[in-house]
Each structure stands twice: as C-alpha cells, then as structure tokens.
Amino acid sequence: MSASASSGTAGGSIVTRVVIYGLLGLFAVIYLAPLFVMLITSFKSLDEIYSGNMLALPRNPSLDAWGKAWGSACVGLTCEGIKGYFWNSIKMVVPAVAISTCLGALNGYVLTKWRFRGHKLVFALMLFSCFIPFQSVLLPMATVLGHFGEIGRQLQDSIGTSLGFGNPTVNLVFVHTIYGLGFTTLFFRNYYEAFPTELVKAAQVDGASFFQIFWRILIPNSTPIIVVTVIYQFTNIWNDFLFGASYASGESMPMTVALNNVVNTSTGVVEYNVNMAAAVIAALPTLLVYVLAGRYFVRGLMAGAVKG
Amino acid sequence: MSITDKLSGRDAPRAPAAIGWRERLQEALPKIVLAPSFAVTLIFVYGFIVWTVYLSFTGSKMFPSYDIVGWQSYQRLWTWTFETDPPSSWYTAVVNMGIFGSLYISICIALGLLIAILLDQKIRGEGILRPIYLYPMALSFIVTGTAWKWFLDPGIGLEQTMHAIGWESFHFDWIKNKDFVIYTVVIAGVWQASGFVMAMFLAGLRGIDGEIMKAAQIDGASTAQLYRRIIIPLLRPVFLSAFIVLAHMAIKSYDLVVALTSGGPGGAAELPSTFMYSYTFSRNQMAVGSASAVIMLMTISAIIVPYLYSELKEKAR
C-alpha cells in the first residue's frame, strides 16, 4: 500500500478535525493497550501485580520475570524456561520458509512462463489448498508422521541414523512446507504474471535454458516478492499452534505451544509477570519483522486476501 | 509431453535421438519442476481430505479403523445439534460459531471501515497511526489470547484496575461467565483482525478515482452523502474480500479460544475446531471428530470456492 494521496475530503470545520483526530487517537490507545500492559507487567514484581493497577508503570522495574521466563519457568513438568522452545521454533521456521519459498518461486515461474495444458487447474487446486481448515488433514497427517517415526526407528537400528525420520522438528518443517506451498506459489505466480514474457522469449531465442532464465532473469527481479513471501511464511509458521500442538510434544514443542503450556500449567500462584514476559518473547520475532518491514508484511496479507 | 512419448523417442535412430532426447528433456523440464509440488498437494491435501472423509464413515474410536459403518457419525452430530438440555458440546460449538462468526465479521468490517475512512481525511501522522492499528495481526493468536486473558481476568485485570481508580461498581467477568465467555473471544479476535480489514478498506479508498468525488462535491453532495451514496457502494468488492477472509479465519479459529479461555468454563467456549480436536485426540471418537472436520471443510468450501472461481475467471478475461 503506497502512501498515495488521500481520497478523503479533508474539508470540514475545526471541530470535525478535532473529532477525527480524537477518535483516531482513542483507537490507537485501545490497540496499543494490551501490548503496553504486557510489557509493563513483565517488568513488575508479583506483589505489585496482585496489589496494584495494571495500567500503572512498574515502581521498581526489574528483568527478573524475563530471566525466569527465558531460563527457569515451568513448561509442563520441566522447569528450564522457554529458551529451548524458542530455538525449536527457529529450527523449524528457517528451513520451512526457505524450502517453501524456493519451491513457490519455481512453481510460479512454470505456471506463468512455461504454461501447459491444464495449468489453470493445477493452480486452482494449489490455491484452494491455502484455505482448507487444517482439521481436515490433521488425523491422516498424524498417522503418516507416526509411520515416519517407525521408519526412523528401523533406520536407527539398521544403519545407526534415522536420517531425520520421526524427528519432530523435521516433521514440522515437512508439514509447514507442504501447507505453505499454496501461498508461496500464489505469491510468485501473481508476481510473475506481470513480468514481461517477451524478456523470457528473447532469452530463449538466445539459447538460455530453463534454469538460466529463472536464475539470471527472474530471480534478480524478484526481490520484493521474495521479501513478501519470506515474511508471510515466517509469520505464519512462527505463529502456528495447531500443527505444533498436534505433532510435537515435550522437548520438541515450538514456542507457541510452550507458551500456552506456561500460561496454563501454573500451579499455585499464577506468575503473571513471567507469563507476560514469555508472551512478549514469543511475539518479539514477528513484531521485529513487522517493525522492520511492515510494508512488505501488509503486501503479503493483501496478496493473500485478494486472490487470483 | 508425456513420459511414454519421451520413452518412445529413444527408439528413434541414434544420431538425431541424442538431440531429440535433450530437447524433450528441456521441454519436459518445467513439468518435472512443478510435479513434486503438485504431487505433494494432491496427496497431502486432497488425498488426506478423502482419507478424513473415509474415516468419518467408519467406526473409528481411539485408533483409526477402516470398516465402513455408514452415516452414524453424521447422525450423531445431527442429533447433537438439537440437544439443548443440557446442551451437547456440538450444539455449543455450533451456536458459538454463529455468535462468534457473525459478530467477529460484522464488527471487524464496521470498525475497519470507520478507521479507514477517518484515516483517509488527509491525516497528519498517518504513517505512525496505520502501523499501530495493524500490528496485532503480526502476533500469534496464542500471544493475543495470553494478553487478553490477563486483561479480562476480573481478579487482576480491567475490573480490579477500575476498582483501584475508584469505580467500585465496575463489573466485568465475562471470561469466567459461561454465557458470555464467547464474547471475550470476539473482543480479542476483533482487536487482532480489524486493523487488517482497515488496511484493505484503505487500499480500496485510495483506489477510487478522485474525479468522481470532485464531481459529486460540485453537484453539492455533503460529505455524509458522498460516503453513503458513492464511496461505500464503490467499495463493494472490498466488502466481499473482507467477508471471505474473515469468515474463513473465523471458521478456522482454534488457537485463540484455546489460549484465551482453554475451552471456557464447562466447555462453554467450544467451537467446531476445538470440538474436532478433543473428539479426535482426547475423547477417542475419531470418526465423530473426522465428521466434524468434514463439516468445517464443507462450510469453508461453500464460501471460498465460488469466490475463487469468480476471481480466477475475472482474471482470465
């Protein structure tokens, strides 16, 4: 969304202007409030939380809750904080984003520049896969991943390595890559659709091969869509809960699942400051991406919303 | 070019075949590149959907069984849909879906449109305000749920804060109240998604031809008339897109309910997605869980398929 000229009327009296700014300011406060409360709560002590006002600034800001959330909060039965789960998420997100983006780029290239009979049907089927409720594939995937686990154990016994079969992080990379393909293909297809086919044709006449054209002509011109796709996939996969909760347990949980466990396994006094610190840590990577590249984030959302 | 063509090409005389084979490989390469992705989609999306549909017709309980028993699971869901006293969890899920879906979609659209129109009045600082409305969309539903769970907790959050600043009679315990807990999901959901709807409307507003508005103003239309009669009708495609996106997000909603309410007091915040999960994985009623997943898929398809069809068709023109 570019900052093009407003279409609004901009006229009106001073009173109207004040009302407009007032409303916008009020909305901004409401939208910011939960993040603000999460942040200040994470710097408070428990006593202060239970006795005080949630909107008040911390009297003695401390990083204790952050330290505890990172290093010693209880997730289920183990009390080693969320750091391990944070790394689980990273180990899951990086390969899944990389693989699904590369495949999406190639698919988009084929579907626009090397069309064949039925290319529309192929695209339509891949596009629809973006929208299915994952509940409708959850159980079969669990069964298949169970078989992967068995293969892994057999390989482990016979050749001494499972080759990643049955490893929960590998499983999640696999799952996220598959169910992300629809979106990445959609993004690149729509982008390459507008890319001049004459350039590709000219290169073909000059004898450039399929991969040379892709690598030398399309990829150097794809930076914006690569950024959009990577951000979109990163946010989606980092924020996923359903697959993580279904296919990973114990030590291999991704961040979101661990956070939900921290919040819901509080025995005795609920340590809200630790919960909030953990929530902020879980939110940081995507928030950071949003702050640094918000423009591309919005473009991804819009591209995912306005189809075709 | 099919594989059989390629193979038969090898039987041709030697010298030209070497070139022909290469050319054919070159020609088949795009399809070879696309094939794995397409195959994976066919198997892991469509094959799995068929598998789930199949399971919904079996008598699977704790483990999948593959003996067809017919429409039993659907019949049970159908009976449960009308079991109101005490409400079955499927009944609760369906009613909650209706309440949550309609409020979530309508409030998001209303609020998104309002903020977009306000932002479109040549506002100074738009560059700062816009990202503020939109950042919740970058958060995980689990984070949103955690934050709002705290915010709405009567013992510690908003209610206590209001008491602390002197509003003693302030009472807000929806999150603990089985009749109102679903509305807290609406609040958190709207907070998360309305900024996105705003961005969609804002893009729509910016795409409107300024000449139309000037003409209307010259004709003496007031600002309110301008919006009601001209601009909002022009935004119809955005309304449709927003509706589709929100409806499909509403049906898929799972994480938010889990994090915010853990199912609510006595399972009062059940949605079809949580119903599916608990029947499949913890209540040992896999067939019923699969049937509910199929119903979710059909509902989403009923919304998405016509939309995608018309979008793709329009594009082709």
Interface residues (C-beta under 8 A of the other chain):
Chain A: M1 S2 A3 S4 A5 S6 S7 G8 T9 A10 G11 G12 R17 I20 Y21 L23 L24 F27 A28 I30 Y31 L32 A33 P34 L35 V37 M38 T41 I49 Y50 G52 N53 M54 L55 L103 L106 N107 V110 L111 W114 F116 K120 V122 F123 A124 L125 M126 L127 F128 S129 F131 I132 P133 F134 Q135 S136 V137 L138 L139 P140 M141 T143 I178 Y179 L181 G182 T185 S209 F210 T235 W238 N239 F241 L242 S246 T256 L259 N260 V263 N264 Y272 N275 M276 A278 A279 A282 A283 T286 L287 V289 Y290 V291 G294 F297 V298 L301 M302 A305 V306 K307 G308
Chain B: Q26 L29 P30 K31 V33 L34 P36 S37 F38 V40 T41 L42 F44 V45 Y46 G47 F48 I49 W51 T52 L55 P64 I115 I117 L118 L119 D120 Q121 K122 I123 E126 G127 L129 P131 I132 Y133 L134 Y135 P136 M137 A138 L139 S140 F141 I142 V143 T144 G145 T146 A147 W148 K149 W150 F151 I156 G157 L158 Q160 T161 A164 I165 W191 G195 F196 A199 M200 L202 A203 L205 R206 I208 G210 M213 Q217 T223 L226 I231 S241 A242 I244 V245 H248 I251 K252 Y254 D255 V258 A259 S262 S273 M276 Y277 T280 F281 M286 G289 S290 S292 A293 V294 M296 L297 I300 I304 V305 Y307 L308 E311 L312 E314 K315 A316
